């Protein structure tokens, strides 16, 4: 059997990363050579896993496709294909705009992409993942696909389709395989993790899933991302509080606090309801770290609504907060029914003001940890310094804990393993620490 070479460039969120790993796992190892994303030499197949969520992400995907098309025209690439959100969203327009691309595929089913590579999709490999050779001990676990929500600004439902939960037994199988490869932390992701199970089991089954994953030997941390506030299952709070394997950390994108803006966003909650939810989370899970994201400059956000958002950031004191400037997305309810009337420079000004407030909140939280001993997972070693995270930091989106590699020690003794550190100083977002040798 002739050997083929393939390279996949993955753009966008961690959900796309999981899709890429599922796709590569379908390829027979004895017939395929997989090149890393940064590879720039000759390759038989080059695939771009695209993102089409907001303007900046779409532009990055287009630029990457155009760059790959030049490699295709120069003979460096034998076959160029694109799949994922951008090609799903603009399936009618893109083929005529970039004829150098040999195949365009969507985001809802990977089997057509696998077949285009000349491989028959294997149901037995459905829960398999291509091995990550970075040495990291964390992995994302996508528990569902699509979304039944209809937030006015979001294009995900008509890109990814309706909500579809992955059966618990399939997720346990996938997670068990990851644990066998040394993964110690699972980060649960979906468009909305709290909606999990409603389609399959006719009830919210996230707690059952957490309990099943907690029973897997080798899995020591489980982290929840992308939890929608409306209808948040109270039993999940109890499970987080009582289960030592679940990180006392919740990612819950709130988007805003103003009733007017929340109404325009079709979020299904009010500001008072949101405040009460945050209070319950802090009461039921002592010491929980909350991460949220918000949108500034959304239609309906005037100076008064923005001031309410800034005041909320001060009072709620989210340990982690990220912000986006509103980007009108064609095809959404908001684009068709609301006016994007906040100038771009004003969106940027509001973004800068909000993040300045958050910088102070984050600095205060970090300063409160000085002198404490914390359990960390070591992700990497850079220039003689170990890059670590506690249960209060999620990879790629939060700060890090940096500790000098102990003298005379090899980094391989720490990377991918747990350690104890003492926090010695704090910056706005990162912490500096020292390893405690047992």
N, C-alpha and C positions, 0 to 999 in steps of 0.2 A: 504494500500500500504506500503510495507517495506521501511524503510528509508535507504538510502545509504550515504556513506561518500566518499569525493573526495578531493584530494590535487593536485594542478598544480604548478609545478616549472617552472617559465618563465625565459628563458635566452635570451641574445642578446638585441636588440634595443626596443625602445618604440612601434614600429609597432607590435612586438610580444605581448607586454602587451595588446594592443587593441584586438588582436586576442583572447587572453585568456579571456578577459572580455566579448567578444561576445559569446564565447563558453559557459562560465558559465551561461550566461543569458538565454540559451536555457533549462537549467535544472529546472524542477518544484521545487519551493522553499519549498513546503510542503513535498518533498520526498528526498531532498538532504541536507546534511551537508557539508559545504565547510571549509576545514582547511587551515590555512595560510601556506606560503612556508616554514617557519622555523619549522613547526610541525614535530616531529620525532616519534610519536606513531603509533598505528595501523590505517589503512585506507583501505577501500574497493578498491578504485581506486587511483592510482598515475600516473599522466600524466606529461611528460617532454616536454615543448615547446622549441625546440632546435634552436640553431643558427649555421649556417654553412658558414659564410661569409668569415672569414680569419682564419689562423692557430690557433691563441690563442683561438678564439671563438669556433672553432671545438673541440679543446682539452677540453675546459671547458664542452661542451655538452657531450662528451664521458665520462669524469670523473663523471659527474652527473648521467648519465645513469648507469654506472658501480656501483656507490654507491647505486642507487635505486635498482639495480638487487640484491644486497646483502640483502636489506630489503625484497625484494620479496622472496628470498630463505629462509630467516629466519622466514617467515610467518607474518611479519608485514604488508605486502601489499598483497591484494587479487589479483589485476590485475594491471599489469604495461604496460603502453603504451607510445609511443613517437610520436610526430608530429612536424611539422615545417620545417625549412630550411635544417637541417642536414639530417633528415630522407627522405626528398624529394630528396636531392642531392645524397644520397648513399642508395637508396631504395633496390638495388640488393645485396649489400654487408653486410649491418648491420644485417639483420635477422640471418644470419649464424654466425656472430661474437658474438652476445649477445642473445642466445636463451631464456634467462629468460624474455625477453620482449614479452608480449603477443600480441602486435599489433603495427605495424609501419604505420604511415600516413604522407601524404605530407603537403605542405604549402599553396596550392592554394584553398583548399575547406575544410571547417570545418565540413560540414554535415556528411561525413563518420565517423568522430570522435564521433559526437553526437549520431549517430546510434549505434556505438560500445558500447556506454554507456546504450543502451536500450531505448533511447529517440528518438521520431520522431521529426526531425527538424521542427520548426514552422516559416513559413514566416512572421507571425505577430511579431515575436521577432527578426527579422533580424537586426533591428536598435537598439536593446536593449543592455545595458551594465550592467554587474554585478556591484553592488555598491561598490565603494571604501570607506571603513570605516576609512580611515586615518585622515579625517578632512581637507585634502588638497582641495583647491578651484580651482585647475587647472586640466585639462584633455587633453589627446591627442585625436585628431580627424583624423583618417586615411581617406584621401580623394580619394586615388586611390591605386591600387595594381599593381605589376609588372612594367616592364620597357621596352621601345622600344629602348633605347640607347644601344650602343655596345662598351662601354669603354673597352679597351683591357685587363685591369687587373681585371674586375669585373665579378663575377659569378651570380649576381642577376637575369639577364634575363632568364637564363636557370634553375634557381631555382624557381623563382616566376612567370615566364611566361611573356606574353605581357602585356602592359599597359592597365588597365581597370579602368576607372573613376567611382566613386560612384555618382549616380544622385544627383543633388542639393537638391531635395525635401527629399531624404533619409537622407542626411547630416543635413539638417535643423531639421528634426524630431529627429535625434539622439542628436544633440546639444541642442535642446529644452528640451529633457528629462534630459540631463546633467545639464542644467541650473536650472531645477526644483529641482535637488538634491543639489544645492548650488554651482555648478561650476561657477566661474566668469571669468576664463581665458581658452581659447581654443588654443591649440598648433597644428597647421595643419602640418601633416606629410604625406609622401609618398616617393617612390623612387625618384620622381621628381615632386614637387608641381607645377612648372610652366608649365608642360605638361598637366595639368588638363583640361579635356573637349574635347581634340582633337578627341578622339574616339567616344564620345557620341554626341557632338554638332558640330563637324567638325570645331572647333575654340578653341583657348585658352580662357577658361571661368573662370579663377581664380578670376578676378575682380568681376564678377557676383556673384560668391560664397561668396567672402568677404562681399559684400554688403548684401546678403541674411542673412549671419550669424550675421552681425552687427545689424540687425533689431530684433534679439531675445532678449526679456527682460531678464535682469540678466547677460547677457554676456557683460563684460566691457573691456576685453583685448582679442585681437586675435594676435597670434604670428605665423610667417612663418618660417618653417624649410625646409632644403633640396631643395633649389631652384637652378636649373641647370643654368649655365651662358649662354650657347648657346641659342639664340632665346628668351632671357628674355623679357617678355611682358612689354613694356613701360607703358601701362595703369595701371599696378600694382604699379609702382612707384608713379604715380599720386594719386592712391587710398590710398596708405600708407601715403603720404604727407598730404592728405586732410581729412582723416577719423580718428577722435580722438580715436576710439576704437581699431585701429590697432597699435600695438607697433612699435615704430620707431627702428626696429630691424630686420635684415635680416640674415638668415643662408644661405650662398651660397658657397658650397664646390668647390673651384677652382682647387685643386690638384697640380697645378704647374704654373709657369710663362714662363719657357723656351720653345721657339717654338719647339725645337727638342724633348723635353720630352712630350709636349702636343700632338705632332704628333704621337709619339709612344703610347700615351695613347688613341688615337682616340677621343679626346675631341671636335674636330670640331671648335676650336677657336685658336687664336694666342695670344702671350703675349701683343702686342699692343692693340688688341681688348679688352682683359681683363682689361688692365689699363684704357681704355676709358670707359668701363662699370662701373668700380669703381668710376671714376670721376663723371659720370652722376648720380649715386646713391647718392653720397654725395652732389651734387649740387641740385638735385630735392627733396631730403629729408633732410633738414637741421637738424643736430644733430643726424643723424642715426648712430646706432651702428651696425657694420658689424662683423659677425662671419664667419670664413672659416676654412676648413681643407685642408691639403696638404700631399703629399706622398714624403718621402725622400728615396733615394736609388733605384728609379725606373730605369729599363733598359734605358740607354741613358743619365742618369744623371752622368756626370763626374764632376770634380772640378769646371769647368767654369759654368756649368748649376746650380750646387748647389749654387755657389756664387751669381748667378743672383736671385735665390729664396730668399736667405738671404737678399740681397739688396732690393728686392721687399717687404719683410716683414717690413723692416725699413721705406721704402718710403710710402707704403700704410697705415701703422699704423693701422692694424686691431685691434679693441678693444678686439676681441676674436680670437684666432687662436689655432687650435689643429693640431697635426701631427701624421702620421702613418709611420712606417717602411714598405717598400714594402714587401709584402708576395705573392709569386708566387702561383696562384691558378690553379690547374689542370683543363683542359677543356676550359680555357679562351684563347683568341687569343694571349695574351702576353706570356702565358706559352708555347704555341706551336710554336711561331715565334720569340720570343726575348730571350736573354740570361740574366738570373738573375746573373749578373757578379759583383755586388757590395757586398763585404764581409759583413757579419753580424756586425762585430765590427765597420766597417766604417759607416754602416747605423746608428748604435747607436751613433757614434761620431757626425754625421751630425744632428741627431735628437736632441742631447743635445745642440749643438751650436745654432740651430734654436730656440729651446725653451728658451735658455738663452736670445737671442735677444728679443723674444716675452715677456719674463718676464719684461723686462725694459719698453716696450711699454705699457703693461697692467698696470704697476705701475704708469707710467706717467698719463694714463687716469684716474685711480682711484684718484690720487693726485689732479687732476683738479676738482674733485667733492667735495672736502672738503669745508664745510661751506654751501653747497647747501641744499635746502629742496626738498625732492623727495617723490612722492607717491609710496607706496610699498604694496605688497600683503604678508601677514604673512603666512608662510607655517607651522611653527612648533615652539615649545618652548623647548629648551634643557638646562638643568642646570640653569634655571632662565634667559635665554637669548632667545629673539625672533629671529627666523631665517626668514629673509625677502628677497624679491626681488623687484627691480623696473622693469620698462618696458625694461631696458637694460640688465637684467639677465634672462636667461632661466634656468629652473630647471634641475639639474643633470649634466649639462655640463659647467655651468659658476660659477663664484664666488657667494658669498652671502653677504647680509647686516645684520650685527649682532647688535641687540639693547637690552640693559638690559630691562627686564620686569619691568615696573614702579612699585614702591613700593606700596604695598597694593592692587595691581590689580591681577585678576585671568587671567591666560593665555587663557582661553576659550573665553574671551572677545575680543581677538585679532586673534587667529588662524582661518584662512579661510576668513579673512576680510581685507579690505584696511585700511591703516593708513598713516600718514605723519611722516617722520623722517628728522632729520638734520644730515648730514654726519659730523662726528667729527674727524675721522682719517682714514688713508688708509694703507692697506698692499698690497702685490704684486697682490693678486687676490681677497681678501675680503675687505669689508668696515665695519667700526664701526660707529654706529649712536646712536641717542637718539630719543625716541618717542616724538612727539609734541602733547600734549594733547589739544584737542579743548574745 
